[in-house]
Amino acid sequence: MGISSSGMPRTIADYLKQLRAALRGADPALIQDALYDAEEHLRAELAEQPSRSEAEMLEHVVGSYGAPEEVAEIYRDQEIKIQRALRPPPLPKRRSWVGRFFGVAVDPRTWGSLFYLLLSLATGIFYFTWVTVGLSLSAGLSVLIIGLLVVVLFFATVRGLSLMEGRIVEAMLGVRMPRRPVYAQPGRGLLQRIGAMFADVHIWTTLCYMWLMLPLGIFYFTTMVTLLGLTVGFLGLPLTMLFGRDWLQGLYVDHQITVDWGFGQHIPGWGDAIAMCVLGIVLLFATLHLARALGRMHGYIAKHMLVPRQMRGEG
């Protein structure tokens, strides 16, 4: 059994402090998961052995659960497997810019990012509505006793939604997010819990993230739908020319639709249709590159706002 240089932990707080120190430099999501699991296990053991002090319980439990350094090593090993699962399969290296440009289509993260950006409008509307209504009810009922319960329940749902959003981000964007919440300290009264919630910076950054999701969702969804719509229109022009040329000819005459590639205005023909189709192919792959870049950017935003500062080593 490994013992840390600072000695055997005498309290649960000491154990968690040593575990955090042993995990220094690890992914913040990993640290949050490890601390939650450890605290939940230790407090459950303490509740089952009320006659023992924390020091006696820890001396007994460390032998089975493991010293902080041992637990940290186990979690680091598990994290390697998690990162391998999140990492997309290696793609063949493409030295030419043409290969890199068109190779984006075989990257699974590209499609995950695209689906997330299209989904973000729905999730953004839901998050924004939930937070706005929840804060309004909490503020309006705060003068009543029941209002305190509403505040506690609302903040609890925010934490739950934060974990749900983290799972979506991890699955679609490949960014490691926490699987466990921050452990709520037991033995606190209702007023103490409310005070701790209001003082928790993580709660407010999560609320800001959910508010921010609405404008981001509108931007993501509008951008992707517009670009994909243009792409489909350009790619479908040859088919339209092939099967609906009479309809197009009437449309050209009625509305005087012409194109100009720099060689003078003229009614679109097969050459124009093929050129637009090629342009649609280029636009499709450019859209996929943009989707992947926006997915990476949003993953960074989610990681920064949904993971507590103390897990990221910022306080």
Residue frames relative to the residue before (quaternion, step in Angstrom):
aa qw qx qy qz dx dy dz
M 1.0000 0.0000 0.0000 0.0000 0.00 0.00 0.00
G 0.3563 -0.7567 0.5135 0.1918 3.59 -0.77 1.02
I 0.1342 -0.7683 0.6223 0.0668 3.55 -1.04 0.87
S 0.4501 -0.7058 0.4791 0.2640 3.54 -0.84 0.98
S 0.6458 -0.5374 0.3882 0.3787 3.53 -1.27 0.42
S 0.6677 0.4880 -0.3083 0.4701 3.58 1.15 -0.48
G 0.6148 -0.5738 0.3418 0.4194 3.62 1.30 0.13
M 0.6856 -0.4645 0.3674 0.4234 3.51 -1.38 0.14
P 0.4479 -0.6841 0.4933 0.2967 3.60 -0.83 0.90
R 0.2945 -0.7789 0.5356 0.1403 3.55 -0.96 0.93
T 0.7714 0.1962 -0.1230 0.5927 3.56 1.23 -0.40
I 0.6527 -0.4988 0.3880 0.4179 3.53 -1.29 0.27
A 0.6229 0.5423 -0.3349 0.4536 3.56 1.04 -0.78
D 0.6433 0.5079 -0.3240 0.4724 3.60 1.02 -0.79
Y 0.6355 0.5330 -0.3294 0.4511 3.57 0.98 -0.86
L 0.6807 0.4826 -0.2905 0.4683 3.57 0.87 -0.95
K 0.6231 0.5386 -0.3383 0.4552 3.58 1.05 -0.72
Q 0.6720 0.4781 -0.2933 0.4835 3.56 0.96 -0.86
L 0.6348 0.5215 -0.3330 0.4628 3.59 1.02 -0.75
R 0.6393 0.5118 -0.3292 0.4702 3.59 0.99 -0.80
A 0.6522 0.5095 -0.3165 0.4635 3.58 0.97 -0.83
A 0.6601 0.5060 -0.3122 0.4591 3.59 1.01 -0.79
L 0.7106 0.4277 -0.2471 0.5011 3.58 1.18 -0.55
R 0.3212 0.7692 -0.5032 0.2279 3.59 1.24 0.17
G 0.7801 0.2915 -0.2492 0.4944 3.55 -0.88 1.02
A 0.5619 0.5913 -0.3993 0.4185 3.60 1.25 -0.18
D 0.6881 -0.4494 0.3559 0.4450 3.55 -1.30 0.15
P 0.5360 -0.6483 0.4268 0.3321 3.65 -0.85 0.88
A 0.6286 0.5301 -0.3440 0.4534 3.60 1.03 -0.69
L 0.6231 0.5268 -0.3306 0.4742 3.57 1.05 -0.74
I 0.6461 0.5224 -0.3237 0.4526 3.60 0.90 -0.89
Q 0.6593 0.5061 -0.3165 0.4573 3.60 0.91 -0.88
D 0.6587 0.5045 -0.3130 0.4622 3.59 0.92 -0.86
A 0.6790 0.4983 -0.2990 0.4486 3.58 0.87 -0.94
L 0.6656 0.4981 -0.3107 0.4608 3.60 0.91 -0.85
Y 0.6443 0.5126 -0.3320 0.4603 3.59 0.97 -0.81
D 0.6717 0.4996 -0.3090 0.4515 3.60 0.82 -0.97
A 0.6705 0.5026 -0.3041 0.4532 3.57 0.91 -0.91
E 0.6869 0.4734 -0.3011 0.4620 3.59 0.82 -0.93
E 0.6386 0.5211 -0.3388 0.4537 3.60 0.95 -0.79
H 0.6703 0.4939 -0.3018 0.4644 3.59 0.92 -0.88
L 0.6905 0.4866 -0.2937 0.4474 3.59 0.83 -0.93
R 0.6788 0.4721 -0.3045 0.4729 3.60 0.91 -0.80
A 0.6061 0.5284 -0.3583 0.4744 3.59 1.10 -0.56
E 0.6427 0.5071 -0.3174 0.4786 3.59 1.01 -0.80
L 0.6537 0.5117 -0.3146 0.4603 3.58 0.98 -0.83
A 0.6535 0.5104 -0.3154 0.4615 3.60 1.02 -0.78
E 0.6742 0.4851 -0.2951 0.4723 3.61 1.10 -0.65
Q 0.7562 0.2831 -0.1686 0.5653 3.58 1.26 -0.38
P 0.0280 -0.8602 0.5089 0.0178 3.61 0.61 1.08
S 0.6249 0.5554 -0.3522 0.4207 3.60 1.14 -0.44
R 0.6714 0.4844 -0.2947 0.4772 3.59 1.21 -0.35
S 0.4595 -0.6431 0.5319 0.3038 3.53 -1.20 0.56
E 0.6811 -0.4667 0.3484 0.4438 3.56 -1.26 0.19
A 0.6475 0.5332 -0.3261 0.4359 3.57 0.96 -0.84
E 0.6713 0.4852 -0.2991 0.4738 3.58 0.95 -0.89
M 0.6426 0.5221 -0.3248 0.4572 3.55 0.98 -0.83
L 0.6676 0.5024 -0.3044 0.4574 3.58 0.90 -0.90
E 0.6316 0.5303 -0.3391 0.4527 3.57 0.98 -0.78
H 0.6780 0.4752 -0.2845 0.4832 3.56 1.09 -0.72
V 0.7219 0.4754 -0.2502 0.4362 3.57 0.89 -0.99
V 0.5974 0.5998 -0.3713 0.3816 3.59 1.01 -0.79
G 0.6148 0.5668 -0.3499 0.4223 3.55 1.11 -0.64
S 0.7459 0.3674 -0.2165 0.5117 3.60 1.07 -0.66
Y 0.7196 0.4251 -0.2537 0.4870 3.58 0.90 -0.91
G 0.5092 -0.6530 0.4129 0.3793 3.57 1.08 -0.75
A 0.5246 -0.5998 0.4989 0.3410 3.54 -1.20 0.55
P 0.6914 -0.4947 0.3093 0.4261 3.62 -1.15 0.47
E 0.6652 0.5048 -0.3162 0.4502 3.60 0.94 -0.83
E 0.6509 0.5110 -0.3164 0.4638 3.56 1.05 -0.77
V 0.6483 0.5083 -0.3144 0.4717 3.57 0.97 -0.86
A 0.6379 0.5286 -0.3249 0.4562 3.58 0.99 -0.85
E 0.6525 0.5132 -0.3185 0.4576 3.59 0.97 -0.82
I 0.6312 0.5290 -0.3312 0.4604 3.58 1.02 -0.79
Y 0.6803 0.4824 -0.2941 0.4669 3.57 0.91 -0.90
R 0.6226 0.5268 -0.3496 0.4611 3.60 1.02 -0.67
D 0.6434 0.5073 -0.3236 0.4733 3.58 1.02 -0.75
Q 0.6498 0.5044 -0.3161 0.4727 3.58 0.99 -0.80
E 0.6332 0.5510 -0.3355 0.4277 3.56 1.02 -0.77
I 0.5877 0.5664 -0.3682 0.4453 3.58 1.09 -0.64
K 0.6623 0.4923 -0.2993 0.4790 3.58 0.99 -0.86
I 0.6443 0.5216 -0.3262 0.4544 3.59 0.98 -0.84
Q 0.6699 0.4983 -0.3003 0.4613 3.56 0.91 -0.91
R 0.6224 0.5249 -0.3415 0.4696 3.57 1.05 -0.67
A 0.6583 0.5023 -0.3102 0.4670 3.57 1.02 -0.79
L 0.6797 0.4840 -0.2903 0.4685 3.59 1.04 -0.75
R 0.6355 0.5478 -0.3350 0.4286 3.55 1.09 -0.70
P 0.4290 -0.6986 0.4980 0.2827 3.61 -0.79 0.92
P 0.6319 -0.5330 0.3799 0.4151 3.60 -1.14 0.48
P 0.5647 -0.6227 0.4114 0.3523 3.59 -0.99 0.77
L 0.2888 -0.7543 0.5710 0.1471 3.51 -1.00 0.89
P 0.5733 -0.5800 0.4326 0.3845 3.60 -1.10 0.55
K 0.4851 -0.6776 0.4715 0.2884 3.54 -0.97 0.89
R 0.1183 -0.7856 0.6064 0.0326 3.53 -0.90 1.00
R 0.2754 -0.7971 0.5188 0.1405 3.53 -0.52 1.16
S 0.6840 0.4778 -0.3047 0.4594 3.59 0.97 -0.71
W 0.5660 -0.6052 0.4351 0.3524 3.55 -1.13 0.61
V 0.5844 0.5682 -0.3734 0.4429 3.59 1.17 -0.54
G 0.6640 0.5015 -0.3000 0.4665 3.58 0.94 -0.88
R 0.6671 0.4883 -0.3052 0.4725 3.57 0.96 -0.83
F 0.6473 0.5305 -0.3308 0.4360 3.58 1.01 -0.78
F 0.7613 0.3612 -0.2082 0.4966 3.60 0.80 -0.96
G 0.5801 0.6112 -0.3733 0.3880 3.60 1.18 -0.38
V 0.4842 0.6771 -0.4354 0.3429 3.60 1.22 -0.24
A 0.6093 0.5950 -0.3485 0.3916 3.60 1.13 -0.60
V 0.7107 0.4342 -0.2685 0.4840 3.62 1.13 -0.48
D 0.5227 0.6049 -0.4224 0.4273 3.59 1.28 0.19
P 0.4123 -0.7328 0.4746 0.2604 3.65 -0.52 1.10
R 0.6141 0.5642 -0.3561 0.4217 3.60 1.07 -0.65
T 0.5633 0.5944 -0.3872 0.4235 3.57 1.14 -0.52
W 0.7218 0.4342 -0.2490 0.4781 3.56 0.79 -1.02
G 0.6040 0.5397 -0.3589 0.4638 3.58 1.08 -0.63
S 0.6547 0.5034 -0.3070 0.4730 3.56 0.97 -0.85
L 0.6459 0.5260 -0.3255 0.4474 3.58 0.95 -0.85
F 0.6698 0.4852 -0.3033 0.4733 3.59 0.90 -0.87
Y 0.6380 0.5227 -0.3362 0.4546 3.58 1.00 -0.77
L 0.6578 0.5094 -0.3157 0.4563 3.59 0.93 -0.85
L 0.6613 0.4856 -0.3102 0.4803 3.60 1.02 -0.71
L 0.6706 0.4931 -0.2894 0.4726 3.59 1.11 -0.70
S 0.5658 0.6700 -0.3686 0.3084 3.56 1.13 -0.67
L 0.5855 0.5668 -0.3933 0.4257 3.61 1.07 -0.49
A 0.6702 0.4900 -0.2971 0.4717 3.59 0.91 -0.91
T 0.6891 0.4579 -0.2917 0.4799 3.60 0.85 -0.90
G 0.6266 0.5446 -0.3403 0.4415 3.59 1.03 -0.73
I 0.6517 0.4982 -0.3168 0.4762 3.58 0.96 -0.85
F 0.6597 0.5086 -0.3141 0.4555 3.59 0.92 -0.88
Y 0.6752 0.4905 -0.3076 0.4570 3.61 0.81 -0.97
F 0.6691 0.5085 -0.3078 0.4462 3.58 0.84 -0.96
T 0.6688 0.4949 -0.3018 0.4655 3.58 0.92 -0.90
W 0.6593 0.5173 -0.3122 0.4475 3.57 0.91 -0.91
V 0.6883 0.4747 -0.2900 0.4656 3.59 0.85 -0.93
T 0.6653 0.5068 -0.3155 0.4484 3.59 0.88 -0.88
V 0.6834 0.4641 -0.2885 0.4842 3.59 0.88 -0.93
G 0.6568 0.5290 -0.3146 0.4356 3.59 0.94 -0.86
L 0.6766 0.4711 -0.2960 0.4823 3.58 0.92 -0.86
S 0.6335 0.5328 -0.3340 0.4508 3.59 1.01 -0.75
L 0.6733 0.4776 -0.2969 0.4800 3.58 0.92 -0.89
S 0.6442 0.5285 -0.3265 0.4462 3.58 0.95 -0.85
A 0.6848 0.4699 -0.2868 0.4775 3.57 0.94 -0.89
G 0.6842 0.5040 -0.2946 0.4371 3.58 0.93 -0.85
L 0.7532 0.3710 -0.2028 0.5038 3.58 1.06 -0.73
S 0.4054 0.7540 -0.4491 0.2560 3.58 1.26 0.02
V 0.6286 0.5407 -0.3426 0.4419 3.61 1.17 -0.47
L 0.6788 0.4419 -0.2769 0.5170 3.60 1.30 -0.24
I 0.6266 -0.5379 0.4039 0.3935 3.54 -1.23 0.44
I 0.6510 0.5243 -0.3213 0.4451 3.56 0.96 -0.85
G 0.5613 0.6167 -0.3817 0.3986 3.57 1.19 -0.50
L 0.6125 0.5484 -0.3519 0.4475 3.59 1.10 -0.64
L 0.6467 0.5033 -0.3145 0.4791 3.56 1.03 -0.78
V 0.6218 0.5387 -0.3383 0.4569 3.57 1.05 -0.76
V 0.6357 0.5278 -0.3276 0.4583 3.60 1.00 -0.83
V 0.6674 0.5001 -0.3051 0.4597 3.59 0.88 -0.95
L 0.6759 0.4875 -0.2965 0.4665 3.58 0.90 -0.92
F 0.6445 0.5259 -0.3308 0.4458 3.58 0.98 -0.80
F 0.6767 0.4755 -0.2986 0.4762 3.59 0.87 -0.91
A 0.6150 0.5347 -0.3533 0.4594 3.60 1.09 -0.64
T 0.6576 0.4933 -0.3192 0.4716 3.61 0.97 -0.78
V 0.6053 0.5505 -0.3577 0.4502 3.59 1.08 -0.67
R 0.6507 0.4990 -0.3172 0.4764 3.57 0.97 -0.82
G 0.6466 0.5168 -0.3194 0.4614 3.57 1.01 -0.79
L 0.6616 0.4929 -0.3051 0.4756 3.58 0.97 -0.84
S 0.5944 0.5638 -0.3593 0.4469 3.57 1.11 -0.66
L 0.6662 0.4827 -0.3017 0.4818 3.59 0.96 -0.85
M 0.6405 0.5236 -0.3292 0.4553 3.59 1.00 -0.81
E 0.6569 0.4937 -0.3092 0.4787 3.58 0.92 -0.87
G 0.6235 0.5463 -0.3371 0.4462 3.56 1.05 -0.73
R 0.6525 0.5029 -0.3178 0.4694 3.56 1.01 -0.77
I 0.6316 0.5187 -0.3326 0.4705 3.59 1.04 -0.75
V 0.6530 0.5131 -0.3072 0.4647 3.57 0.93 -0.93
E 0.6718 0.5002 -0.3060 0.4526 3.57 0.90 -0.89
A 0.6883 0.4922 -0.2893 0.4475 3.58 0.91 -0.91
M 0.7800 0.3645 -0.1835 0.4744 3.58 0.87 -0.91
L 0.7772 0.3312 -0.1757 0.5054 3.59 0.99 -0.77
G 0.4302 -0.7385 0.4381 0.2786 3.59 1.24 -0.18
V 0.4881 0.6380 -0.4436 0.3974 3.59 1.18 0.51
R 0.4402 -0.7071 0.4868 0.2632 3.60 -0.70 1.07
M 0.0021 -0.7938 0.6056 -0.0556 3.55 -0.74 1.15
P 0.6324 -0.5554 0.3683 0.3949 3.62 -1.15 0.48
R 0.2826 -0.7317 0.5948 0.1759 3.53 -1.20 0.67
R 0.7268 0.3394 -0.2063 0.5604 3.58 1.28 -0.22
P 0.4587 -0.6589 0.5055 0.3162 3.61 -1.11 0.55
V 0.5997 -0.4883 0.4528 0.4437 3.53 -1.32 -0.07
Y 0.4679 -0.7080 0.4468 0.2831 3.58 -0.74 1.04
A 0.3359 -0.7374 0.5538 0.1919 3.55 -0.87 1.00
Q 0.4403 -0.7125 0.4800 0.2609 3.56 -0.70 1.07
P 0.3763 -0.7466 0.5011 0.2233 3.61 -0.77 0.99
G 0.7286 0.4704 -0.3003 0.3971 3.55 -1.32 0.08
R 0.5576 0.5952 -0.4027 0.4154 3.57 1.20 0.28
G 0.4566 -0.6672 0.5168 0.2815 3.53 -1.14 0.69
L 0.7183 -0.4501 0.3030 0.4355 3.55 -1.30 0.19
L 0.6806 0.4865 -0.2962 0.4609 3.58 0.86 -0.92
Q 0.6360 0.5205 -0.3303 0.4641 3.60 1.05 -0.74
R 0.6451 0.5140 -0.3226 0.4643 3.57 1.01 -0.79
I 0.6521 0.5044 -0.3195 0.4671 3.57 0.95 -0.84
G 0.6471 0.5195 -0.3177 0.4588 3.57 0.96 -0.85
A 0.6587 0.5015 -0.3075 0.4691 3.57 1.00 -0.85
M 0.6325 0.5314 -0.3334 0.4543 3.59 1.04 -0.73
F 0.6796 0.4784 -0.2972 0.4701 3.57 0.91 -0.87
A 0.6939 0.4578 -0.2774 0.4816 3.59 1.12 -0.58
D 0.5542 0.6153 -0.3851 0.4074 3.59 1.29 -0.21
V 0.3654 -0.7497 0.5124 0.2046 3.58 -0.47 1.21
H 0.6037 0.5872 -0.3590 0.4024 3.58 1.07 -0.73
I 0.6076 0.5500 -0.3567 0.4484 3.61 1.02 -0.73
W 0.7144 0.4622 -0.2641 0.4542 3.58 0.86 -0.95
T 0.6320 0.4981 -0.3489 0.4803 3.59 1.03 -0.60
T 0.6196 0.5263 -0.3413 0.4719 3.59 1.12 -0.63
L 0.6392 0.5125 -0.3214 0.4748 3.59 0.99 -0.80
C 0.6465 0.5081 -0.3193 0.4711 3.59 0.97 -0.82
Y 0.6241 0.5355 -0.3388 0.4572 3.59 1.02 -0.77
M 0.6835 0.4850 -0.2923 0.4606 3.59 0.91 -0.89
W 0.6171 0.5040 -0.3450 0.4961 3.58 1.09 -0.58
L 0.6728 0.5166 -0.2909 0.4425 3.55 0.94 -0.95
M 0.5787 0.6179 -0.3745 0.3782 3.58 1.12 -0.59
L 0.6097 0.5602 -0.3778 0.4144 3.63 1.06 -0.56
P 0.7154 0.3997 -0.2925 0.4928 3.67 0.66 -0.89
L 0.6294 0.5167 -0.3468 0.4654 3.60 1.02 -0.68
G 0.6541 0.5188 -0.3161 0.4506 3.58 0.96 -0.85
I 0.6330 0.5163 -0.3288 0.4740 3.57 1.03 -0.79
F 0.6676 0.4982 -0.3005 0.4646 3.57 0.94 -0.90
Y 0.6674 0.5022 -0.3085 0.4553 3.59 0.84 -0.97
F 0.7039 0.4789 -0.2773 0.4452 3.56 0.74 -1.09
T 0.6729 0.5013 -0.3055 0.4500 3.59 0.87 -0.94
T 0.6596 0.5175 -0.3077 0.4501 3.56 0.93 -0.91
M 0.7036 0.4665 -0.2780 0.4584 3.57 0.81 -0.99
V 0.6692 0.4950 -0.3142 0.4566 3.60 0.88 -0.89
T 0.6419 0.5239 -0.3282 0.4535 3.59 0.99 -0.81
L 0.6974 0.4680 -0.2775 0.4665 3.57 0.83 -0.97
L 0.6679 0.4838 -0.3095 0.4735 3.58 0.96 -0.81
G 0.6202 0.5394 -0.3404 0.4566 3.59 1.07 -0.67
L 0.6506 0.4957 -0.3100 0.4847 3.56 0.97 -0.84
T 0.6365 0.5385 -0.3294 0.4431 3.55 0.99 -0.85
V 0.6683 0.4911 -0.3021 0.4700 3.59 0.89 -0.94
G 0.6450 0.5288 -0.3226 0.4476 3.57 1.00 -0.80
F 0.6721 0.4850 -0.2956 0.4751 3.57 0.94 -0.88
L 0.6911 0.4823 -0.2892 0.4541 3.58 0.89 -0.92
G 0.7126 0.4688 -0.2631 0.4508 3.58 1.07 -0.67
L 0.4551 0.7157 -0.4427 0.2908 3.59 1.23 -0.15
P 0.6452 0.5043 -0.3563 0.4499 3.67 0.88 -0.71
L 0.6406 0.5096 -0.3298 0.4703 3.61 1.02 -0.74
T 0.6350 0.5196 -0.3302 0.4665 3.54 1.05 -0.75
M 0.6390 0.5174 -0.3203 0.4706 3.56 1.03 -0.80
L 0.6831 0.5067 -0.2905 0.4384 3.57 1.02 -0.82
F 0.8157 0.2790 -0.1198 0.4924 3.59 0.84 -0.98
G 0.7953 0.2633 -0.1466 0.5260 3.60 1.16 -0.32
R 0.1956 0.8263 -0.5102 0.1365 3.55 1.11 0.67
D 0.6350 0.5276 -0.3504 0.4422 3.63 0.96 -0.78
W 0.6477 0.5123 -0.3132 0.4689 3.57 0.99 -0.85
L 0.6612 0.5046 -0.3062 0.4630 3.57 0.99 -0.84
Q 0.6307 0.5349 -0.3424 0.4459 3.57 0.98 -0.82
G 0.6524 0.4971 -0.3149 0.4777 3.58 0.99 -0.81
L 0.6403 0.5183 -0.3258 0.4639 3.56 1.02 -0.75
Y 0.6296 0.5314 -0.3359 0.4566 3.58 1.00 -0.78
V 0.6863 0.4871 -0.2922 0.4543 3.57 0.89 -0.96
D 0.6896 0.4988 -0.2869 0.4397 3.57 0.83 -0.99
H 0.8109 0.2620 -0.1150 0.5105 3.55 0.87 -0.93
Q 0.3771 -0.7588 0.4596 0.2661 3.56 1.28 0.06
I 0.1924 0.7912 -0.5494 0.1874 3.58 0.85 1.03
T 0.0704 0.7838 -0.6116 0.0810 3.55 -0.79 1.04
V 0.2532 -0.7315 0.6073 0.1785 3.57 -1.30 0.27
D 0.1200 -0.7779 0.6141 0.0569 3.52 -1.24 0.50
W 0.1185 -0.8061 0.5791 0.0282 3.58 -0.50 1.22
G 0.6869 -0.4416 0.2801 0.5047 3.54 1.24 0.28
F 0.6799 0.4582 -0.2853 0.4964 3.56 1.29 0.02
G 0.7080 -0.4090 0.2544 0.5164 3.56 1.24 0.36
Q 0.5383 -0.6346 0.4510 0.3225 3.55 -1.16 0.63
H 0.1245 0.7751 -0.6107 0.1041 3.53 -1.11 0.81
I 0.5771 -0.5575 0.4601 0.3801 3.54 -1.30 0.35
P 0.5228 -0.6600 0.4257 0.3314 3.64 -0.81 0.94
G 0.0872 -0.7814 0.6171 0.0296 3.50 -1.09 0.85
W 0.7872 -0.3149 0.2214 0.4818 3.55 -1.26 -0.35
G 0.6183 0.5423 -0.3543 0.4451 3.59 1.00 -0.69
D 0.6588 0.4947 -0.3059 0.4772 3.55 0.98 -0.83
A 0.6387 0.5353 -0.3299 0.4434 3.59 0.99 -0.81
I 0.6635 0.4899 -0.3064 0.4752 3.58 0.96 -0.86
A 0.6386 0.5213 -0.3277 0.4617 3.59 1.00 -0.81
M 0.6625 0.4933 -0.3060 0.4734 3.58 0.96 -0.83
C 0.6182 0.5410 -0.3402 0.4576 3.59 1.08 -0.69
V 0.6438 0.5027 -0.3118 0.4853 3.58 0.99 -0.85
L 0.6380 0.5166 -0.3187 0.4738 3.55 1.00 -0.84
G 0.6356 0.5333 -0.3253 0.4536 3.60 1.05 -0.75
I 0.6301 0.5246 -0.3335 0.4653 3.59 1.03 -0.77
V 0.6567 0.4975 -0.3071 0.4765 3.57 0.92 -0.91
L 0.6620 0.5104 -0.3052 0.4561 3.59 0.94 -0.88
L 0.6099 0.5589 -0.3501 0.4394 3.60 1.05 -0.73
F 0.7191 0.4304 -0.2641 0.4774 3.58 0.77 -0.97
A 0.6016 0.5320 -0.3618 0.4735 3.59 1.12 -0.58
T 0.6323 0.5251 -0.3253 0.4675 3.59 1.06 -0.74
L 0.6432 0.5136 -0.3229 0.4671 3.59 1.01 -0.76
H 0.6262 0.5135 -0.3378 0.4797 3.60 1.03 -0.72
L 0.6551 0.5050 -0.3116 0.4678 3.57 0.94 -0.86
A 0.6400 0.5266 -0.3279 0.4535 3.60 0.97 -0.82
R 0.6660 0.4924 -0.3097 0.4670 3.58 0.93 -0.85
A 0.6518 0.5081 -0.3180 0.4647 3.59 0.99 -0.78
L 0.6604 0.4893 -0.3074 0.4796 3.59 0.95 -0.83
G 0.6207 0.5395 -0.3412 0.4552 3.59 1.07 -0.68
R 0.6509 0.4984 -0.3150 0.4783 3.58 0.97 -0.80
M 0.6443 0.5188 -0.3211 0.4611 3.57 0.97 -0.83
H 0.6896 0.4680 -0.2974 0.4658 3.58 0.86 -0.89
G 0.5913 0.5617 -0.3671 0.4472 3.58 1.07 -0.61
Y 0.6428 0.5062 -0.3175 0.4794 3.56 1.01 -0.78
I 0.6439 0.5157 -0.3262 0.4615 3.60 0.95 -0.83
A 0.6649 0.5055 -0.3032 0.4587 3.59 0.89 -0.94
K 0.6561 0.5139 -0.3149 0.4542 3.57 0.92 -0.89
H 0.6950 0.4900 -0.2769 0.4474 3.56 0.94 -0.87
M 0.7710 0.3857 -0.1957 0.4675 3.60 0.96 -0.81
L 0.7348 0.4242 -0.2412 0.4712 3.62 1.09 -0.54
V 0.6605 0.4354 -0.3133 0.5254 3.60 1.25 -0.14
P 0.5105 -0.6762 0.4273 0.3154 3.63 -0.72 1.00
R 0.6165 -0.5864 0.3908 0.3511 3.53 -1.11 0.75
Q 0.6596 0.5298 -0.3252 0.4225 3.59 0.94 -0.87
M 0.6243 0.5243 -0.3439 0.4660 3.59 1.17 -0.53
R 0.6927 0.4468 -0.2711 0.4971 3.58 1.17 -0.57
G 0.5268 -0.6573 0.3971 0.3643 3.57 1.28 0.11
E 0.5185 0.6473 -0.4098 0.3796 3.58 1.17 0.55
G 0.7919 -0.2201 0.1274 0.5552 3.56 1.16 0.30
